[in-house]
Amino acid sequence: MSNIVKLVVKNVKRVSAVEVDANGKPMVVIAGENEQGKSSVIDSIAMALGGERLCPEEPIRIGEDEATIEVTLDDYIVKRRFTRKKSYLQVTSRDGVKATSPQKLLDGLVGRLSFDPLGYVSMDKHKRQETLRELIGIDFKQLDADRQKYYDIRTATNRDLSRVKAMIAPLDQDAPDERISIEELMTELEEIQQKNEARAGIFRKKISLESDIKTFDAQIKENIELVKALEERIANLQTQNTEMSGKVLSKRGELDGVNSVYQGTPYLAAEPISDKIKQADELNKRFEHNALVKKLAAEAKEHQRKSEGMTEKIEAVDKEKKRTLRMAKYPIAKLALGAEGVAYKGLPFEQCSSAEQLRVSVAIGFAMNPLLKVILIRDGSLLDEKNLALISEMAKANGGQVWIERVGHGKEATVIIEDGSVAKRKEALNGKRES
C-alpha cells in the first residue's frame, strides 16, 4: 500500500513550477482561481503514473521545450519527462534500483486513477452500476447474452404461438374419424350395379319363360278341343299334344330354376352408396378441418412447451445473477448491486443523502486503487466543509490519500496555485499556521 509523499511538476500544461509536500497528509487540496493551473497539477499525477493513455496530446507548457513530473511514493520515485518528440519514464526504488519495465511496474501498482468519486455521483445510473460491477469482479456479459438469446427465442415462439392459436377453430363433432375414400365407394357402387344388372337379366328370362308357358298351355287347350271334334285325327293330335306337354314341362322346369335363382338374388340398394358418394366431399372437408385443428393444437402445445422452457432458462439466469450479486464483496457495508442499479442501506443510490453518496463513492475509489491508495477529485468546489471532513476521515481510515482541485483560497487549501506556480502568500499562510 502506497501514497504520494511529494509531487514536483515543471512546465506541464498550465504549470510552470509546482512542488507539493504531501507526506502524511490524507487530503491534499490544490486551490486557486480558475485557469491558474490547478487542473494541471491534478492531471500531472495521472500522467506520471497512468502512462501514455492518460497523457494529453500537448503535455508541455506553451513556450517551453520540455516538461517533467516527479512523483515520490512511499516505495518508488517516478519521473516522467516530455520532449517535443517523445516521453521518457523512469521508476526507481527508494534504495536506488531502476525498474527495467517501469510502466509495467506502475500498471501493477496503479488502479483506476481516472476514477473521480464526484464523477461517480453524477454518473448515469446504468454506467454507475456497470462501474461497481466491474469493481467487484462481476462479469455478466455471457449471462446477459444467454438471457437475451432465450428472451428472443421466447418472443419469436410466443409470436408463433399466437399465430397458431388464431388459426385454431373448434372441432367439428359430426366429422368422420377417418377420411372417406370416394374410389372405394365408386367400386362398391359398381359392384352393386353389376349384381343388380344380373338380377334384371334373370327377371327378363323369367318373364320370357312364363310367356312361352302360356303360349304352350293355350296350344294344349286348342289341341284338346280338336281331339274332341276330330276323333279321326286323335292319334296324330295326341302325339302333338304329348310333344307339347313335354315342352311345357321343360319350360316349367326351366322356369322353376329361374325362379329359384331370382328368389335367391334380391336387388341391392344402391341409393345409400350414391348418397355417401355425394356427401363424401363435404365429409372429407370436415375431416380435413379436424385434422388441421388437431395438427395446429399439437403445434401450439409444442410452442407453449418451448416458451415455458425459455422462461425457465431466463429465470435460471436471473437467479444466478442474484446469487452472484449476493455473494459479492463490496467496498463498503450495506452497499448492494441489483437489477435496477446501485443501492445503499436499502435505498437506491439516487435517493441517498449527498454525504452517503460521497461516502460510497470514496469507498469505491479506494477499492479501485488497492495498492496506490490515491484518489483524484477534480471538481472539489462542490464539497462543503462537512464533506471535506468526511473525505479526510475516510482517507485516514483506509490508509489512503485524496487529492482535490478546488476553486478558492480557503483554509482547507494545501497549496494555492497562481499563474502556474505556488502562491507566496500561501507560504506565508502556512507560516502563520505553524506558529
Secondary structure, DSSP 4 states (H G I P E B T S, - for coil): -B-EEEEEEESBTT-SEEEEE-TT-SEEEEEESTTSSHHHHHHHHHHHHH-GGGS-S--BPTT-SEEEEEEEESSEEEEEEEESS-EEEEEEETTSPBPSSHHHHHHHH---TT--HHHHHTS-HHHHHHHHHHHTT---HHHHHHHHHHHHHHHHHHHHHHHHHHH-----TTS-SS---HHHHHHHHHHHHHHHHHHHHHHHHHHHHHHHHHHHHHHHHHHHHHHHH-GGGHHHHHHHHHHHHHHHHHHHHHHHHHHHHHHHSPPPP-HHHHHHHHHHHHHHHHHHHHHHHHHHHHHHHHHHHHHHHHHHHHHHHHHHHHHHHHH---SSTTEEEETTEEEETTEEGGGS-HHHHHHHHHHHHHHH-SSB-EEEES-GGG--HHHHHHHHHHHHHHT-EEEEEEEB--TT-SEEEETTEE-HHHHHHHHHHH-
